[in-house]
Amino acid sequence: MTGAPLLTVRGVETYYGKIIALRGVDIDVNEGEIVTLIGANGAGKSTLMMTIFGEPRARSGAITFDGHDITNLPPHEIARLGIAQSPEGRRIFSRMTVFENLQMGAALRGNATFQSDLERVFAIFPRLKERAQQRGGTLSGGEQQMLAIGRALMSRPRLLLLDEPSLGLAPLVVKLIFDVIRDLNRQEGLTVFLVEQNAYHALRLAHRGYVLVNGSVTMSGEGRELLARPEVRAAYLEGGH
């Protein structure tokens, strides 16, 4: 069951210099939901993810998380409130081991729950346990994505921001990643905001979705309802999934 609004984005505009990247974006993510944002390359999807996390800042509009106005907070304070991000391109610490990367994810929480959080991540991604002493940069793309998500989970977030988790991965690994997201949501009630180019997988997984075109939200609705819309199919699904 989904609950009250956890994340609210209202009228957000973000600029890079004089170029407007987001144009009055309105989005809601309710507690316990998986919400996805789909759109073409350059639509502004990753910009919205980064703006929620405070870098770059919204030039206008407001972002609220669990009743707190986070529009102008620095990223570390946003993280402390219970938002974690698995960024586009994974951005793991390539010279650090898997274990050290996971330690970095837990830095805000301190040591009290570290061991149990570590065991939870290893249960979700057994491959990471096998690779615990291996440097992040020597992992496969799929293993690096597991590590990026695992690192985010180490902070015990209430909201997980996932930016293009399937990018560049083999279909079997994509299925594994999406199964993990579904299980975290169903079994633990984790709220997930997912930016994804793979519209088919994302809309099948999500409770609700938004379509972003040139920095503006042009459509929203239940995931499977959007999946069935001819204009969504034509723009994002024709020629295969």
Contacts in CASP RR format, 6 or more apart in sequence:
PFRMAT RR
TARGET T0000
AUTHOR 0000-0000-0000
METHOD contacts of the structure
MODEL  1
MTGAPLLTVRGVETYYGKIIALRGVDIDVNEGEIVTLIGANGAGKSTLMM
TIFGEPRARSGAITFDGHDITNLPPHEIARLGIAQSPEGRRIFSRMTVFE
NLQMGAALRGNATFQSDLERVFAIFPRLKERAQQRGGTLSGGEQQMLAIG
RALMSRPRLLLLDEPSLGLAPLVVKLIFDVIRDLNRQEGLTVFLVEQNAY
HALRLAHRGYVLVNGSVTMSGEGRELLARPEVRAAYLEGGH
1 32 0 8 1.000
2 30 0 8 1.000
2 31 0 8 1.000
2 32 0 8 1.000
2 33 0 8 1.000
2 207 0 8 1.000
3 30 0 8 1.000
3 31 0 8 1.000
3 32 0 8 1.000
3 33 0 8 1.000
4 30 0 8 1.000
4 31 0 8 1.000
5 28 0 8 1.000
5 29 0 8 1.000
5 30 0 8 1.000
5 31 0 8 1.000
5 64 0 8 1.000
6 29 0 8 1.000
6 30 0 8 1.000
6 31 0 8 1.000
6 32 0 8 1.000
6 65 0 8 1.000
6 66 0 8 1.000
6 158 0 8 1.000
6 159 0 8 1.000
6 191 0 8 1.000
7 27 0 8 1.000
7 28 0 8 1.000
7 29 0 8 1.000
7 52 0 8 1.000
7 63 0 8 1.000
7 64 0 8 1.000
7 65 0 8 1.000
7 83 0 8 1.000
7 159 0 8 1.000
7 191 0 8 1.000
7 193 0 8 1.000
8 27 0 8 1.000
8 28 0 8 1.000
8 29 0 8 1.000
8 62 0 8 1.000
8 63 0 8 1.000
8 64 0 8 1.000
8 65 0 8 1.000
9 25 0 8 1.000
9 26 0 8 1.000
9 27 0 8 1.000
9 28 0 8 1.000
9 48 0 8 1.000
9 52 0 8 1.000
9 62 0 8 1.000
9 63 0 8 1.000
10 26 0 8 1.000
10 61 0 8 1.000
10 62 0 8 1.000
10 63 0 8 1.000
10 64 0 8 1.000
11 24 0 8 1.000
11 25 0 8 1.000
11 26 0 8 1.000
11 60 0 8 1.000
11 61 0 8 1.000
11 62 0 8 1.000
12 22 0 8 1.000
12 24 0 8 1.000
12 25 0 8 1.000
12 26 0 8 1.000
12 48 0 8 1.000
12 51 0 8 1.000
12 58 0 8 1.000
12 60 0 8 1.000
12 61 0 8 1.000
12 62 0 8 1.000
12 63 0 8 1.000
13 20 0 8 1.000
13 22 0 8 1.000
13 23 0 8 1.000
13 24 0 8 1.000
13 25 0 8 1.000
13 58 0 8 1.000
13 59 0 8 1.000
13 60 0 8 1.000
13 61 0 8 1.000
14 20 0 8 1.000
14 21 0 8 1.000
14 22 0 8 1.000
14 47 0 8 1.000
14 48 0 8 1.000
14 51 0 8 1.000
14 56 0 8 1.000
14 57 0 8 1.000
14 58 0 8 1.000
14 59 0 8 1.000
15 21 0 8 1.000
15 56 0 8 1.000
15 59 0 8 1.000
16 47 0 8 1.000
16 56 0 8 1.000
20 215 0 8 1.000
21 44 0 8 1.000
21 47 0 8 1.000
21 215 0 8 1.000
22 44 0 8 1.000
22 47 0 8 1.000
22 48 0 8 1.000
22 51 0 8 1.000
22 58 0 8 1.000
22 215 0 8 1.000
23 214 0 8 1.000
23 215 0 8 1.000
23 216 0 8 1.000
24 60 0 8 1.000
24 61 0 8 1.000
24 216 0 8 1.000
25 48 0 8 1.000
25 212 0 8 1.000
25 215 0 8 1.000
25 216 0 8 1.000
25 217 0 8 1.000
26 217 0 8 1.000
27 35 0 8 1.000
27 37 0 8 1.000
27 48 0 8 1.000
27 210 0 8 1.000
27 217 0 8 1.000
28 35 0 8 1.000
29 35 0 8 1.000
29 159 0 8 1.000
29 191 0 8 1.000
29 193 0 8 1.000
30 191 0 8 1.000
31 158 0 8 1.000
31 191 0 8 1.000
32 185 0 8 1.000
32 189 0 8 1.000
32 190 0 8 1.000
32 191 0 8 1.000
33 185 0 8 1.000
33 191 0 8 1.000
33 192 0 8 1.000
33 206 0 8 1.000
33 207 0 8 1.000
33 208 0 8 1.000
34 181 0 8 1.000
34 182 0 8 1.000
34 185 0 8 1.000
34 191 0 8 1.000
34 192 0 8 1.000
34 194 0 8 1.000
34 205 0 8 1.000
34 206 0 8 1.000
34 207 0 8 1.000
35 192 0 8 1.000
35 193 0 8 1.000
35 194 0 8 1.000
35 206 0 8 1.000
35 207 0 8 1.000
35 208 0 8 1.000
35 209 0 8 1.000
35 210 0 8 1.000
36 193 0 8 1.000
36 194 0 8 1.000
36 195 0 8 1.000
36 196 0 8 1.000
36 202 0 8 1.000
36 203 0 8 1.000
36 205 0 8 1.000
36 206 0 8 1.000
36 208 0 8 1.000
36 209 0 8 1.000
36 210 0 8 1.000
36 223 0 8 1.000
37 45 0 8 1.000
37 48 0 8 1.000
37 193 0 8 1.000
37 194 0 8 1.000
37 195 0 8 1.000
37 196 0 8 1.000
37 209 0 8 1.000
37 210 0 8 1.000
37 211 0 8 1.000
37 212 0 8 1.000
38 45 0 8 1.000
38 196 0 8 1.000
38 197 0 8 1.000
38 199 0 8 1.000
38 202 0 8 1.000
38 203 0 8 1.000
38 209 0 8 1.000
38 210 0 8 1.000
38 211 0 8 1.000
38 212 0 8 1.000
38 226 0 8 1.000
38 232 0 8 1.000
38 236 0 8 1.000
39 45 0 8 1.000
39 197 0 8 1.000
39 199 0 8 1.000
39 211 0 8 1.000
39 212 0 8 1.000
39 213 0 8 1.000
39 236 0 8 1.000
40 213 0 8 1.000
40 235 0 8 1.000
40 236 0 8 1.000
41 197 0 8 1.000
43 212 0 8 1.000
43 213 0 8 1.000
43 214 0 8 1.000
43 215 0 8 1.000
44 212 0 8 1.000
44 215 0 8 1.000
45 163 0 8 1.000
45 164 0 8 1.000
45 195 0 8 1.000
45 212 0 8 1.000
46 88 0 8 1.000
46 163 0 8 1.000
46 164 0 8 1.000
46 195 0 8 1.000
47 56 0 8 1.000
47 215 0 8 1.000
48 195 0 8 1.000
48 212 0 8 1.000
49 85 0 8 1.000
49 87 0 8 1.000
49 88 0 8 1.000
49 161 0 8 1.000
49 163 0 8 1.000
49 193 0 8 1.000
49 195 0 8 1.000
50 56 0 8 1.000
50 87 0 8 1.000
51 57 0 8 1.000
51 58 0 8 1.000
51 63 0 8 1.000
52 63 0 8 1.000
52 70 0 8 1.000
52 78 0 8 1.000
52 83 0 8 1.000
52 161 0 8 1.000
52 193 0 8 1.000
53 75 0 8 1.000
53 78 0 8 1.000
53 79 0 8 1.000
53 83 0 8 1.000
53 85 0 8 1.000
53 161 0 8 1.000
54 70 0 8 1.000
54 73 0 8 1.000
54 74 0 8 1.000
54 75 0 8 1.000
54 78 0 8 1.000
55 75 0 8 1.000
57 71 0 8 1.000
57 72 0 8 1.000
58 71 0 8 1.000
61 71 0 8 1.000
62 69 0 8 1.000
62 71 0 8 1.000
63 69 0 8 1.000
63 70 0 8 1.000
63 71 0 8 1.000
64 70 0 8 1.000
64 71 0 8 1.000
65 78 0 8 1.000
65 81 0 8 1.000
65 82 0 8 1.000
65 83 0 8 1.000
65 159 0 8 1.000
66 81 0 8 1.000
66 82 0 8 1.000
66 158 0 8 1.000
68 81 0 8 1.000
70 77 0 8 1.000
70 78 0 8 1.000
70 81 0 8 1.000
70 83 0 8 1.000
73 81 0 8 1.000
76 108 0 8 1.000
79 108 0 8 1.000
79 155 0 8 1.000
80 108 0 8 1.000
82 155 0 8 1.000
82 156 0 8 1.000
82 157 0 8 1.000
82 158 0 8 1.000
82 159 0 8 1.000
83 157 0 8 1.000
83 158 0 8 1.000
83 159 0 8 1.000
83 161 0 8 1.000
84 105 0 8 1.000
84 152 0 8 1.000
84 153 0 8 1.000
84 155 0 8 1.000
84 157 0 8 1.000
84 159 0 8 1.000
84 160 0 8 1.000
84 161 0 8 1.000
85 152 0 8 1.000
85 160 0 8 1.000
85 161 0 8 1.000
85 162 0 8 1.000
85 163 0 8 1.000
86 145 0 8 1.000
86 148 0 8 1.000
86 149 0 8 1.000
86 150 0 8 1.000
86 151 0 8 1.000
86 152 0 8 1.000
86 160 0 8 1.000
86 161 0 8 1.000
86 162 0 8 1.000
86 163 0 8 1.000
86 165 0 8 1.000
87 148 0 8 1.000
87 163 0 8 1.000
88 163 0 8 1.000
88 164 0 8 1.000
88 167 0 8 1.000
88 195 0 8 1.000
89 148 0 8 1.000
89 163 0 8 1.000
89 164 0 8 1.000
89 167 0 8 1.000
90 141 0 8 1.000
90 144 0 8 1.000
90 145 0 8 1.000
90 147 0 8 1.000
90 148 0 8 1.000
91 148 0 8 1.000
92 101 0 8 1.000
92 136 0 8 1.000
92 137 0 8 1.000
92 139 0 8 1.000
92 144 0 8 1.000
92 147 0 8 1.000
92 148 0 8 1.000
92 151 0 8 1.000
93 100 0 8 1.000
93 101 0 8 1.000
93 104 0 8 1.000
93 136 0 8 1.000
94 135 0 8 1.000
94 136 0 8 1.000
94 137 0 8 1.000
95 135 0 8 1.000
95 136 0 8 1.000
95 137 0 8 1.000
96 104 0 8 1.000
96 135 0 8 1.000
96 136 0 8 1.000
97 132 0 8 1.000
97 133 0 8 1.000
97 134 0 8 1.000
97 135 0 8 1.000
97 136 0 8 1.000
98 128 0 8 1.000
98 131 0 8 1.000
98 132 0 8 1.000
98 133 0 8 1.000
98 134 0 8 1.000
98 136 0 8 1.000
98 139 0 8 1.000
98 147 0 8 1.000
99 132 0 8 1.000
99 133 0 8 1.000
101 136 0 8 1.000
101 147 0 8 1.000
101 151 0 8 1.000
102 118 0 8 1.000
102 121 0 8 1.000
102 128 0 8 1.000
102 147 0 8 1.000
102 150 0 8 1.000
102 151 0 8 1.000
102 154 0 8 1.000
103 114 0 8 1.000
103 154 0 8 1.000
104 151 0 8 1.000
105 151 0 8 1.000
105 152 0 8 1.000
105 154 0 8 1.000
105 155 0 8 1.000
106 114 0 8 1.000
106 117 0 8 1.000
106 118 0 8 1.000
106 154 0 8 1.000
106 155 0 8 1.000
108 155 0 8 1.000
109 117 0 8 1.000
109 154 0 8 1.000
109 155 0 8 1.000
109 156 0 8 1.000
113 156 0 8 1.000
114 154 0 8 1.000
117 153 0 8 1.000
117 154 0 8 1.000
117 156 0 8 1.000
118 154 0 8 1.000
120 153 0 8 1.000
121 128 0 8 1.000
121 150 0 8 1.000
121 153 0 8 1.000
121 154 0 8 1.000
122 128 0 8 1.000
122 129 0 8 1.000
122 132 0 8 1.000
124 150 0 8 1.000
124 153 0 8 1.000
124 180 0 8 1.000
124 183 0 8 1.000
124 184 0 8 1.000
125 146 0 8 1.000
125 147 0 8 1.000
125 149 0 8 1.000
125 150 0 8 1.000
125 180 0 8 1.000
127 143 0 8 1.000
127 146 0 8 1.000
128 143 0 8 1.000
128 146 0 8 1.000
128 147 0 8 1.000
128 150 0 8 1.000
131 139 0 8 1.000
131 143 0 8 1.000
136 144 0 8 1.000
136 147 0 8 1.000
137 144 0 8 1.000
139 147 0 8 1.000
141 168 0 8 1.000
141 169 0 8 1.000
141 173 0 8 1.000
142 169 0 8 1.000
142 170 0 8 1.000
142 173 0 8 1.000
142 177 0 8 1.000
145 165 0 8 1.000
145 169 0 8 1.000
145 173 0 8 1.000
145 177 0 8 1.000
146 177 0 8 1.000
148 165 0 8 1.000
149 160 0 8 1.000
149 162 0 8 1.000
149 165 0 8 1.000
149 177 0 8 1.000
149 180 0 8 1.000
152 160 0 8 1.000
152 161 0 8 1.000
153 160 0 8 1.000
153 184 0 8 1.000
157 190 0 8 1.000
158 190 0 8 1.000
158 191 0 8 1.000
159 191 0 8 1.000
159 192 0 8 1.000
159 193 0 8 1.000
160 184 0 8 1.000
160 190 0 8 1.000
160 191 0 8 1.000
160 192 0 8 1.000
160 193 0 8 1.000
161 193 0 8 1.000
161 195 0 8 1.000
162 181 0 8 1.000
162 192 0 8 1.000
162 193 0 8 1.000
162 194 0 8 1.000
162 195 0 8 1.000
162 196 0 8 1.000
163 195 0 8 1.000
164 195 0 8 1.000
164 196 0 8 1.000
164 197 0 8 1.000
165 177 0 8 1.000
165 178 0 8 1.000
165 181 0 8 1.000
165 194 0 8 1.000
165 196 0 8 1.000
166 174 0 8 1.000
166 177 0 8 1.000
166 178 0 8 1.000
166 196 0 8 1.000
166 197 0 8 1.000
166 198 0 8 1.000
166 201 0 8 1.000
167 197 0 8 1.000
169 177 0 8 1.000
174 198 0 8 1.000
174 201 0 8 1.000
178 201 0 8 1.000
178 205 0 8 1.000
181 192 0 8 1.000
181 194 0 8 1.000
181 205 0 8 1.000
182 205 0 8 1.000
184 190 0 8 1.000
184 192 0 8 1.000
185 191 0 8 1.000
185 192 0 8 1.000
194 202 0 8 1.000
194 205 0 8 1.000
194 206 0 8 1.000
196 202 0 8 1.000
198 241 0 8 1.000
199 227 0 8 1.000
199 232 0 8 1.000
199 236 0 8 1.000
199 237 0 8 1.000
200 227 0 8 1.000
200 236 0 8 1.000
200 237 0 8 1.000
200 240 0 8 1.000
200 241 0 8 1.000
201 241 0 8 1.000
202 209 0 8 1.000
203 209 0 8 1.000
203 223 0 8 1.000
203 224 0 8 1.000
203 226 0 8 1.000
203 227 0 8 1.000
203 232 0 8 1.000
204 223 0 8 1.000
204 224 0 8 1.000
204 227 0 8 1.000
206 223 0 8 1.000
207 222 0 8 1.000
207 223 0 8 1.000
208 220 0 8 1.000
208 221 0 8 1.000
208 222 0 8 1.000
208 223 0 8 1.000
209 220 0 8 1.000
209 221 0 8 1.000
209 222 0 8 1.000
209 223 0 8 1.000
209 226 0 8 1.000
210 217 0 8 1.000
210 219 0 8 1.000
210 220 0 8 1.000
210 221 0 8 1.000
211 217 0 8 1.000
211 218 0 8 1.000
211 219 0 8 1.000
211 220 0 8 1.000
211 226 0 8 1.000
211 232 0 8 1.000
212 218 0 8 1.000
219 226 0 8 1.000
219 229 0 8 1.000
219 231 0 8 1.000
219 232 0 8 1.000
220 226 0 8 1.000
226 232 0 8 1.000
227 233 0 8 1.000
227 237 0 8 1.000
END
